[in-house]
């Protein structure tokens, strides 16, 4: 199929982009087009004004900041996955980017595109929510910064206004006492995961767990951050009993859904398996890094 008719724009400066967004209605931005183009071709998305931002290379960057890394919205998944800076400062994000689709998709797809598309099974919204990333948003009238929890309003829905665009995302840097894991299960390589778990755990010098950041896809209608639910299990040391109790507690917070080929009970069983695997992997990684 072919998309419905639309007007095509390709701004060459940031001011041109801001003016287009302010003047036009029914706009959508495209960079990689790995999600939007198929939806337009199948006429699942009807776009009046398509703005191609590929002539704005200043939107693609990875920068080291004070206790955070800043990533431009047009940065390709491959650049996120292969960044030495991210592998050192925010390895959970870099690793999750490696699991997105196939090689060609990672070469074209962008982190901003994935976040703005807000697919409920995608990796990037999950990581942003889990790590409490902050989104830098621009319009011709103002700039604003909001948290991931404010940005995502549900499946395929964000807080972006029609005259705004996502400029960059700030992710917190990991401390040298933080270990991480990303676990996902899909039926075929490159498919979206049925359930995925993003996890980071911060320890102290005595191996006491001081902070847990954990998010899951596939156990609710959108990615969700369950970090606050782990509060009763902080200031303790890792053990299999501790992990079993924590897993059971988290399971009680999930609201999985039935699909024709995937039952809610299967999602719950899979979630428990992946949570267990993630915490075990984190603890082994921490002990190994500690030497």
C-alpha positions as CSV (number, residue, x, y, z in Angstrom):
1,X,0.0,0.0,0.0
2,X,0.9,3.6,-0.3
3,X,0.4,6.4,2.2
4,X,-2.3,9.0,1.9
5,X,-1.2,12.3,0.4
6,X,0.8,14.6,2.7
7,X,3.0,17.7,2.4
8,X,6.7,17.1,2.8
9,X,9.1,19.5,4.5
10,X,12.8,19.3,5.1
11,X,14.1,22.2,7.3
12,X,17.8,23.0,7.2
13,X,18.0,25.0,10.4
14,X,16.5,24.7,13.9
15,X,14.7,28.0,13.4
16,X,13.0,26.6,10.3
17,X,11.9,23.5,12.2
18,X,10.5,25.5,15.0
19,X,8.6,27.8,12.6
20,X,7.2,24.9,10.7
21,X,5.9,23.3,13.9
22,X,4.4,26.6,15.0
23,X,2.7,27.3,11.7
24,X,1.5,23.9,10.5
25,X,-1.1,21.6,12.0
26,X,-1.3,17.8,11.7
27,X,2.5,17.5,11.7
28,X,4.7,14.5,12.3
29,X,8.5,14.4,12.3
30,X,10.5,11.6,10.7
31,X,14.2,10.7,10.9
32,X,14.7,7.0,10.7
33,X,11.1,6.1,9.8
34,X,11.3,2.6,11.1
35,X,8.0,2.8,12.8
36,X,6.2,5.7,11.2
37,X,6.8,4.8,7.5
38,X,5.1,1.3,7.8
39,X,2.2,2.8,9.7
40,X,1.8,5.5,7.0
41,X,2.0,2.8,4.2
42,X,-0.7,0.7,5.9
43,X,-2.7,3.9,6.5
44,X,-2.7,3.3,10.2
45,X,-1.3,6.8,10.5
46,X,-2.7,9.8,8.6
47,X,-0.2,12.6,8.4
48,X,-1.0,16.0,6.9
49,X,2.5,17.5,7.2
50,X,5.6,15.3,7.3
51,X,8.8,17.1,8.6
52,X,12.1,15.3,7.7
53,X,14.8,16.3,10.2
54,X,17.7,14.5,8.5
55,X,19.3,17.8,7.5
56,X,19.7,18.8,11.1
57,X,22.8,16.8,12.3
58,X,23.0,19.0,15.4
59,X,20.1,16.8,16.8
60,X,22.5,13.8,16.9
61,X,25.0,13.8,19.7
62,X,26.1,12.0,22.9
63,X,27.6,14.3,25.5
64,X,29.1,13.8,28.9
65,X,27.5,16.1,31.5
66,X,27.6,16.6,35.2
67,X,26.4,13.2,36.6
68,X,24.4,12.6,33.4
69,X,24.8,11.9,29.7
70,X,22.8,13.9,27.2
71,X,21.7,12.2,24.0
72,X,20.3,14.1,21.0
73,X,16.9,12.8,19.8
74,X,18.2,12.0,16.3
75,X,21.0,9.8,17.6
76,X,20.7,6.4,15.9
77,X,20.2,3.2,17.9
78,X,23.6,1.9,16.6
79,X,25.4,5.0,17.9
80,X,23.8,4.5,21.4
81,X,24.6,0.8,21.4
82,X,28.3,1.3,20.4
83,X,29.1,4.5,22.4
84,X,32.1,4.1,24.6
85,X,30.8,6.8,26.8
86,X,27.5,5.2,27.4
87,X,29.0,1.8,27.9
88,X,31.0,3.4,30.8
89,X,28.5,5.8,32.2
90,X,25.1,4.3,31.4
91,X,25.7,0.7,30.3
92,X,22.1,-0.5,30.7
93,X,21.0,2.0,28.0
94,X,23.8,1.0,25.6
95,X,23.0,-2.7,26.1
96,X,19.3,-2.3,25.6
97,X,19.9,-0.5,22.3
98,X,21.9,-3.5,21.1
99,X,18.7,-5.6,21.4
100,X,16.5,-3.4,19.2
101,X,15.3,-5.2,16.0
102,X,17.9,-6.0,13.5
103,X,21.1,-4.4,12.3
104,X,19.5,-2.3,9.6
105,X,16.8,-1.0,12.0
106,X,19.5,0.0,14.5
107,X,21.3,1.9,11.7
108,X,18.3,4.0,10.8
109,X,16.1,4.1,13.8
110,X,16.6,6.9,16.4
111,X,16.3,7.1,20.1
112,X,14.0,10.1,19.9
113,X,11.8,8.4,17.3
114,X,11.4,5.4,19.6
115,X,10.6,7.5,22.6
116,X,8.1,9.7,20.8
117,X,6.4,6.7,19.1
118,X,5.9,5.3,22.6
119,X,5.3,1.7,21.6
120,X,4.3,-0.3,24.7
121,X,6.8,-3.1,23.9
122,X,9.8,-1.0,22.9
123,X,13.0,-1.0,24.8
124,X,13.7,2.8,24.9
125,X,10.6,3.9,26.8
126,X,11.3,1.2,29.3
127,X,14.9,2.3,29.9
128,X,13.9,6.0,30.2
129,X,11.2,5.2,32.8
130,X,13.4,2.8,34.8
131,X,16.3,5.3,35.0
132,X,14.1,8.3,35.5
133,X,15.4,10.1,32.4
134,X,14.5,13.7,31.7
135,X,13.3,15.0,28.4
136,X,14.3,18.4,26.9
137,X,11.5,19.7,24.8
138,X,11.6,22.8,22.5
139,X,9.0,25.0,20.8
140,X,9.2,28.4,19.3
141,X,7.7,29.9,22.6
142,X,9.7,28.0,25.3
143,X,11.9,25.2,26.3
144,X,10.9,22.8,29.1
145,X,12.2,19.7,30.8
146,X,10.0,16.9,32.1
147,X,10.6,13.5,33.5
148,X,10.0,10.2,31.7
149,X,6.9,9.6,33.9
150,X,5.4,12.9,32.8
151,X,6.4,12.4,29.1
152,X,4.7,9.0,28.6
153,X,0.9,9.2,28.9
154,X,0.2,5.7,27.7
155,X,0.6,3.5,24.6
156,X,1.5,5.7,21.6
157,X,0.7,8.8,23.6
158,X,3.2,11.4,25.0
159,X,3.0,14.9,26.5
160,X,4.4,16.5,23.4
161,X,2.3,19.4,22.1
162,X,1.7,19.8,18.4
163,X,4.2,22.7,18.2
164,X,6.9,21.0,20.2
165,X,9.7,18.5,19.5
166,X,12.0,16.4,21.6
167,X,15.5,17.8,21.5
168,X,17.4,15.6,23.8
169,X,17.2,13.2,26.7
170,X,19.3,13.2,29.9
171,X,20.2,9.9,31.6
172,X,21.8,9.6,35.0
173,X,25.3,8.2,35.2
174,X,25.9,4.9,37.0
175,X,28.1,4.9,40.1
176,X,31.0,2.5,40.4
177,X,28.9,0.5,42.9
178,X,26.0,0.0,40.5
179,X,25.4,-3.2,38.7
180,X,22.8,-3.7,36.0
181,X,21.0,-6.3,33.8
182,X,18.5,-6.3,30.9
183,X,16.5,-9.5,30.3
184,X,13.9,-10.0,27.6
185,X,12.1,-12.9,26.0
186,X,10.8,-13.0,22.4
187,X,9.9,-15.8,20.1
188,X,12.1,-14.7,17.3
189,X,15.3,-12.6,17.1
190,X,14.3,-9.0,16.3
191,X,10.7,-9.3,17.5
192,X,9.5,-7.1,20.3
193,X,9.7,-8.9,23.7
194,X,6.7,-10.5,25.3
195,X,8.2,-9.4,28.7
196,X,11.4,-7.5,29.4
197,X,13.1,-6.4,32.6
198,X,15.5,-3.4,33.1
199,X,17.3,-3.4,36.4
200,X,20.1,-1.5,38.2
201,X,21.1,-2.1,41.8
202,X,23.4,0.2,43.8
203,X,25.4,-1.4,46.7
204,X,27.6,0.0,49.5
205,X,31.0,-1.3,50.5
206,X,29.4,-4.0,52.7
207,X,27.3,-5.4,49.8
208,X,24.2,-3.9,51.3
209,X,21.6,-2.9,48.6
210,X,21.0,0.8,48.9
211,X,18.9,1.5,45.7
212,X,17.0,-0.5,43.2
213,X,15.7,0.8,39.8
214,X,13.5,-1.8,38.0
215,X,11.1,-1.5,35.2
216,X,9.1,-4.0,33.1
217,X,7.4,-4.3,29.8
218,X,4.6,-6.7,29.1
219,X,2.9,-6.9,32.6
220,X,0.7,-3.8,32.1
221,X,-0.6,-1.8,29.2
222,X,2.6,0.2,29.0
223,X,6.2,0.1,30.4
224,X,6.2,0.7,34.1
225,X,8.7,1.7,36.7
226,X,8.4,-0.5,39.8
227,X,11.3,1.0,41.7
228,X,9.2,2.4,44.6
229,X,7.7,-1.0,45.2
230,X,11.2,-2.3,46.1
231,X,11.6,0.2,49.0
232,X,10.8,-2.5,51.7
233,X,13.7,-4.6,50.4
234,X,16.4,-1.9,50.6
235,X,19.2,-1.9,53.2
236,X,19.5,-5.6,53.1
237,X,22.0,-8.0,51.5
238,X,21.3,-10.3,48.6
239,X,20.1,-13.8,49.2
240,X,17.9,-16.3,47.4
241,X,15.2,-15.8,50.2
242,X,15.4,-12.1,49.8
243,X,15.0,-12.4,46.0
244,X,12.1,-14.8,46.3
245,X,10.2,-12.4,48.7
246,X,11.0,-9.4,46.5
247,X,9.8,-11.2,43.3
248,X,6.5,-12.3,45.0
249,X,6.0,-8.7,46.1
250,X,6.5,-7.3,42.7
251,X,4.3,-9.9,41.1
252,X,1.4,-8.6,43.2
253,X,1.8,-5.2,41.5
254,X,1.5,-6.4,38.0
255,X,-1.7,-6.2,35.8
256,X,-0.9,-8.4,32.9
257,X,-3.3,-8.8,30.0
258,X,-4.6,-11.7,27.9
259,X,-4.0,-11.9,24.2
260,X,-5.1,-14.6,21.8
261,X,-1.8,-16.4,21.9
262,X,-0.3,-15.1,25.1
263,X,-2.2,-15.5,28.4
264,X,-1.8,-13.2,31.4
265,X,-0.7,-16.2,33.5
266,X,2.1,-16.9,31.0
267,X,3.3,-13.3,31.2
268,X,3.4,-13.6,35.0
269,X,5.4,-16.8,35.0
270,X,7.8,-15.2,32.4
271,X,8.1,-12.0,34.4
272,X,9.1,-13.9,37.6
273,X,11.7,-15.9,35.7
274,X,13.2,-12.8,34.1
275,X,13.2,-10.9,37.4
276,X,15.0,-13.7,39.1
277,X,17.5,-14.0,36.3
278,X,18.1,-10.2,36.3
279,X,18.8,-9.9,40.0
280,X,21.1,-13.0,39.9
281,X,23.0,-11.5,37.0
282,X,23.3,-8.2,38.7
283,X,24.7,-9.7,41.9
284,X,27.3,-11.8,40.0
285,X,28.3,-8.7,38.0
286,X,28.7,-6.7,41.1
287,X,30.9,-9.3,42.8
288,X,33.0,-9.7,39.6
289,X,33.5,-6.0,39.2
290,X,34.4,-5.7,42.9
291,X,37.1,-8.2,42.3
